Amino acid sequence: MRDVVVAGGGLAGLVAARKLAREGNNVALFEREPDVGGRVRSDRADGFTFDRGFQVLFTAYPAVRSELDLDALALRRFRPGAILARPGKRSTLADPLGDPQALTASLFNREVTLLDKLRVLALRRELGRTPHAALFDRDDATIARSVLDRGFSEKFVENFVAPFYGGITLDRSLSTSRFVFEYTFKVLAAGDIAVPAEGMGAIPAQIAAGARDAGARIETDTAVSAVEHDEDGVVVETPGESVTADAAVVATDPATAENLTGCELPNTARSCVTQYFSLPSTQDLGTDGRLLLNTVDARPNQIAPMTAVAPEYAPDGMQLLSATFLGEQEESNEELAAAVRETLASWYPENQFSNLKLLRTDRIEFAQVAQPPGFTDDRPSVGDPDGPVYLAGDYTDWSSIQGALVSGRRAARAVLQEHDGAP
């Protein structure tokens, strides 16, 4: 049995701790926040569930299928596609192979061209035949350049790709790597967008429970301040104790990991602001569980009808909406809420939104690591730190739940291979 310390209780750290504990190691995980989950957390107040910003689970991520018990999460699924919204007009666009009921509405949608719809089907077939790993090996470019090079129209880019993939990458200019577009397009064609009935925080809670069942010790409200190593192992400093171990996994945010390991890590962030609103459930927005995409501008970029997907997110008689702005916002919470109210009123001129109530605002400075073309060439390795110290975090793979889960598994394997000769 080896003694291993994990610094950080986000998805990557939790997966690493669970795997190491299941392999018979003595594992202690320290998380500086009151709860585990890192960027994937949920809060509850007055019967509402608030995820930390708009977050969803792509069920066809390979690591999601291997690391999570999806049935136990009681997933609530968004309808495929989206509603394209502009002042006085809303239209549905969906993949008819994923949602045959939307065939007619999508076929007659005039926000994109017929050739665009045919090219979507062709891209679906192409990426469906391409292994996930092979997507890393293609020549890189921005999403904008890749989509236009494939023959899609500027109309398609402006009305769908910019708001939809802008929401995924927090970058409506589509300057993010083509890889992110292709990978997410592939998994969206193969699976669903979903949230657990109990909120996204149910995901780290499930992994943490598995780690504890395997014998790992998880301590919250405990920050790691130093990780030192010598020929005998590592010493991890926390406010209450110095822990001597055979190895350490640093699974914190990149800035903290830099301080703890001395490694230079990617730390250019994508930011966002997500606001949550209540609205009486009698006011039906007719989304049918689809995202509302802003085809005109990013104020906000998208609005998600959370209770149309997961009724558990709000008390009886109320619905919960989330609205996300990309990047940091200088306006006050009230000014942003006024923009949301104005946008909804323009999309639904037949409705009144005097009962739209702002409940919560999350200003998330570090929501994702920026991923420009070529970012995969400069990713740090889990074994970059000196000594028996290893990195775990989505910045070692790519910024996503998939990347976080993979990085935690990879870090645990590195510890096992180095110390136990395990495969």
N, C-alpha and C positions, 0 to 999 in steps of 0.2 A: 504494500500500500504506500502511495506517495501522498505527501501533503501539498495541496495546490490552493493558491489564493486567486480569486477572480475579483478584479476591481471594476465595478460597474454592473448594474443590473438591468440593462436594456436587453433587447432580444438576443443580441450576440453573446453577451455575458451569461445570460440564463441558459442558452443552448449549450455553451461550453461547460458550464457548471453541471448541467444535467448529464451530459455525456460522460464527463470525467467521473462523476459520482457513480453512475451506472457501471463504469469499468472498475469500480472498487477503490477509487481514490478518496482520500479524506479532503473534502472541498469546503472552503469558506468563501462566501461571496459577500462583498461589502458594497452597498449602494448609498450614495450621499443623500438622495431624496427620501421622503417618507414612504414612497411606494416604488416597487419595481416597474419596469416598462420603458424607461428612457423616454424617447419621443412618442411611444405608443402607450397612451394612458387615457383613462376615462374618469370623470368626476360625476357625482350625482347631487342634485339639489332640487328640492320641491317637486320630486317625481320625474324630473328630466335627467337624461343622460347626455353629458357633454364629452365628446372625444376631444383630445388635445389638437384642435384644428381638424379640418376635414380629412379624414383618413378612411381608407377602405382596404379590403383584403381581396387580392386577385387569387381566386381559388385554384387556378391552373399553374401557379408557380410551382416548379418541381419541389423546392425545399418546403413549401407550405404543405404539400401533400405528404411528404416524408416525415416532417417534424411535428405536425399538429394533428390533433384528433378533431377533424372538422365536424363530425356529427355531434360531438360533445359541446361545440361552440354554438349550436342552434343558430346557424347562419340565416340571415335575412338578406335576400338577394335583390339588387337593383334590376330593373328591366333593361335588356340590352339597348344600346344606342343612346340617343339623347333627344331632347327637345331643343331645337334651334330657335332662339327668341330674339326679337327685335321689336321696337315700338309698334304696337298694333298688330303684331303677327307672331304666331308660334306654329312650328311644323315639326313633325317627327321624322327622324332619320335613324334607321336601325339596320343591322345585318339581317336580311330575311332568312338566312340559314340558321341564325341563332334565335330569331323571333319571327316565325312565319306569320303571326298575327299582324305584324307591322308591314307586311309586304306591300299592301296597297298604298298606305301612307308614305312609305319610303320611295316607292316607285314614282309617285306623283309629286315628290318633294322638289321644289324648284330652287331651293337654296344651293344645290349642287347640280352638276350636269349628269346626263345619262352616261357619258364616257367615264366620269368619275366613279359612278356606281359599278360599272363593269371593271374598272381598274381595281376597286376595292376587292371584288370577288377574285380577281387574278392574284392580287397580293396575298389574299387569304390562302389560296392554294399553294403559292410559292413558299410562304413562311411555314405553312403546315407541314411541308416536306423537309424543312431545314432544321437540323438538330439545334437545340439551344446553344450548345458550345460553339457551333460553327458561326454563330452571329458575331462572336468576338473577332473572327478572323477576316472579316470583310473590310475593304477600304472604308475609312471613316469620312464623315461629312456632317454638316448640321442637318437637323431634321428638315428645315426649310429647303435646303438644297436637295436633299434626298427625295423629298416628296415631289418637288417640281421636276427633278430628273426622271422620275417614274412616269411623268406625263400628266399628273394631276393638275387641275386648273387652279389659278389663283383664287377663284371663287370658292373652291373646295377648301383651300388652305385657310382663307379668311373666315369662312362660315363654320367650319368644323375643326380642322386640325389645330388652328391657333387657340381657340378656347378649350378644346378637349385635352390636347397634349400640353397646352400651356398650363392647365390644371394639374396634370401629372408631373410635369417637370418644373413647375413654378416659373415658367419662362415662356411668355406668350410670343416673344420674338422668334422662338423655335431655333435658338442658337445652340441648343443642347445636342449631344452626339446622336447620330442616326441610330446607333445601337439601342438606345433607350426606346425609341419609336418602334423598331422592329421587334424587340423582345416583348414589349408590352402588347403590341398588336397581336403577336402570336399567341400569348397566353389569354388575351381577351377573346380571341376566336375559339379557344379551346375550353374556356371556363366562364366563370361569372365574376361580377363585382359584388362584394357582400360585406356585411358587418355582422358581428355576433349580436345576438339579442340583448346581451348584457353590456354591449359597448366594446370598443376595440381593446380596452384594458383587459378583457377576458383572455386575450391571446397571451400576454406575458404572465398573467395569473395561472394559466394552464401549465405553461412551461415551468414556472416557479414551483408549482405543486408537484410536478414530476421530479424536479431536482430535489426537493425536500424529501419526497418519498424514497428517493435513492440514497438519502443520507447527507445531502449537502446542507450546510449551515448558511442561512441567508440573513444578513443583518442590514436593515435600512437605517436611515439617518446616521450613516457612518461613512464619512469620506476618507478615501485613501490619500495621504499627503505625500508619500514617498515610496518608491520601490528600489531597493538597493540589492546588488547581487555580488557574490564572491564565488570562490571555487566550491563552496559547500551548499550553495543554493541562493535563496533570496530572503530579504527582510522587508516586510511590508508594514509601513507605519500608518496607524489610524489614531484618532484622538484618544481612544481608550486603551490601546495596546500596541505592542510590536509583535508581529506574527512572523515566525520563521517557517519557511516552507521550502520544498524542493523546486517549485516552479511557480510562476505567476502569469496570469492572463490579464492584460490591460484592455478592458472593454469599455472605456469611457468615451466621451466626445473627443474629437481630434485635438483640440487645444489642450485639454487636460492630459491626454495621452502623450502629447509632445513633452509636457513638463515632467511626466513620470518616467518616460523612456529615453528622452534626448533625441528621438527620431524626428525628422522633418516630415510632417504629414499634411495632406490636403486639408485646407481649412477655409477655402472660399465658400461662403454660404449662399443658399437661396432662402429667401424669407417670405413670409406670408402673414396675413391677418385674416382670421376667421371669426365671424360673428354668428351667434345663435339667436334665433327669434322664436317666439311663440305666436300662434295664431289659432283662433277657435277652429275646431275640426269641422264645423258646419260650413266653413269657407273653402270649398273644394277648388284646388288649382288645376285639377285634371292632368296631373303629371303621370299617373299610372306607374309611379315608382321609377321614373327616369330623371336624370339630371337635366337641369335647365342651363343651357349654355348661352352666354352673352355674345352674340355675333357682331356687336357694334363696338364695344370697348371692354375694358376690364374693371368696370365699376358697378358691381363686382364681376369677376371672371365667370363664376358659376354659382348657382343656387341649388342646394341639394334638399329634396323633400324627405327628411330623415324618417318621419313617422309614416310616410306613404310606403316606406320600405320596411321599417322596424317599428311597429306601433308601441313597442316597449320603451322607446326613447322618450315618451311623454305621458303625463297622466291622462286619464279619461277626459274626453271633451276638448283636448288640446292637440295641436300638431306642432312639430319642431322643424324649423328650417335652418340650414346653415348657408352662409354667404361668404365666399372667399375672395379676398383681394390679393393680388400677387405683389411680392416685394414689400419693403417697409413702407408704411403710410404715415405722412405727417399729420393728417387730419385727426381730430379727436374722435373718440368712439361714437359720440352723438352725430358728428358730421358724416362719418361713414354709414351709420345707420340711416341717416336721411337719404344718402345716395342709394342704399338698398331699397328703401321705401319708394323713392322716385322711379327706380328702375322697374320694380314690380308693378307699379301703377301704369307705367308705359307699356309693359308686356300684357297686362290685364286691364285694359281701359274699362271693361265692364264691371270691375271689382273695386271695392274700397279697402284701404289698408290702414285705417285709423286704429284698428285693433292689433296691428303688428307691434309686438313688444320686444325690445332688445333685452336679452337675458344675460349674455356673456360675450366678452371679446377676448380672444387669444391672439396676442402679438408674438409670433414665433420667429425670433431672429435667426435661429439655426434650424431650419426645417429639413434641408437637404444639403449635401455637398454638391457644389457646381460640377457639371459633367460635360465640358466642352468636347468637341471632336479630339480624339487622341487621348482622352483621359485614361483609357485602359492601359496605355503604355507606361504610365507613371504611377500606377497604383503601388502602395507599399505592400510588402509581404508580411505575413503573420510572424515570420522569424526574423524580421529586421532588427529588433532590439538586441543588445548584447546580453550574453548570459542566458539563463533559463527563463527568459521573459518573452511573452508572445502577445501579438496584437489581435484583437477581435473587434470588428466594427465594419459597417457597410462600406466605408471608404477603402477597405482592402479588396472589395469586389465591385459593387455598384450600389448607388444610393436607393435602396428599396427594402421592403420586408424580405424579399428573396435574398438580397445581398447580405442583410444582417444575419439571417438564419445560416446561410452558407459559411459566413466568416466565423461564426461561433463554432460550428462543427469542424471547420478547418483548423482553428486554433487548438481545439481539444485533441484532434488527431496529431498535431505537431507535438504537443506535450507527451502524448502516449508513445509516439514513435521515438522521441528523444530519450525518454526515461524508461520505457518498458519494452521497446522494440515491437510495439503493437502495429498492425497494418492500418 
